[in-house]
Amino acid sequence: MKATDVRVKTADELMEELGTLKKEQFNLRFQRATQQLENSARVRHVRRDIARIQTILREKRASGA
């Protein structure tokens, strides 16, 4: 997911995407703990996507205030 793709979305869409990514992050952590994780790089991508969405949400809130 690129930052330009995220910036186009509305705040509600970003919150929904954030919830989905957090659920995926939980599932990936659970898979890692039980040693069933096949793609360990996905953990890093999800974590960075979460940070990217949170940053852009923060920017949108600051510009709206």
C-alpha atoms as one frame of an Amber mdcrd trajectory, in Angstrom:
protein
   0.000   0.000   0.000   1.419   3.349  -1.028   0.915   6.639   0.745  -0.703
   8.146  -2.352  -3.337   5.394  -2.282  -4.021   6.054   1.382  -4.299   9.828
   1.013  -7.146   9.451  -1.504  -9.356   7.565   0.975 -11.707   9.215   3.448
 -11.186   9.072   7.198 -13.958   6.467   7.585 -12.379   4.236   4.945  -9.013
   4.596   6.661 -10.473   3.639  10.038 -12.047   0.544   8.471  -8.762  -0.394
   6.796  -6.931   0.173  10.076  -9.253  -2.222  11.876  -8.714  -4.862   9.206
  -4.943  -4.511   9.413  -4.948  -4.732  13.210  -6.929  -7.971  13.030  -4.461
  -9.321  10.494  -1.572  -8.258  12.712  -3.104 -10.144  15.643  -3.550 -13.266
  13.511   0.032 -13.045  12.258   1.350 -12.714  15.820  -0.700 -15.721  16.831
   0.671 -17.730  13.895   4.213 -16.718  14.809   3.713 -17.825  18.423   2.427
 -21.226  17.318   5.157 -21.478  14.661   2.674 -21.664  11.799   3.734 -18.427
  10.120   4.769 -19.026   6.520   5.488 -15.481   5.323   7.378 -13.636   8.052
   7.818 -10.557   5.843   4.057  -9.983   5.952   4.356  -8.978   9.633   6.649
  -6.116   8.667   4.409  -4.960   5.803   1.301  -4.944   7.982   3.063  -3.032
  10.742   4.251  -0.387   8.286   0.823  -0.109   6.653  -0.723   0.488  10.085
   1.818   3.222  10.813   1.258   4.786   7.387  -2.521   4.926   7.885  -2.190
   6.341  11.399   0.179   9.048  10.163  -2.135  10.128   7.362  -5.162  10.067
   9.681  -3.255  12.323  12.078  -2.409  14.688   9.209  -6.040  14.824   8.088
  -7.223  15.589  11.622  -4.605  18.333  12.034  -5.488  20.012   8.753  -9.198
  19.843   9.565  -8.793  21.428  12.989
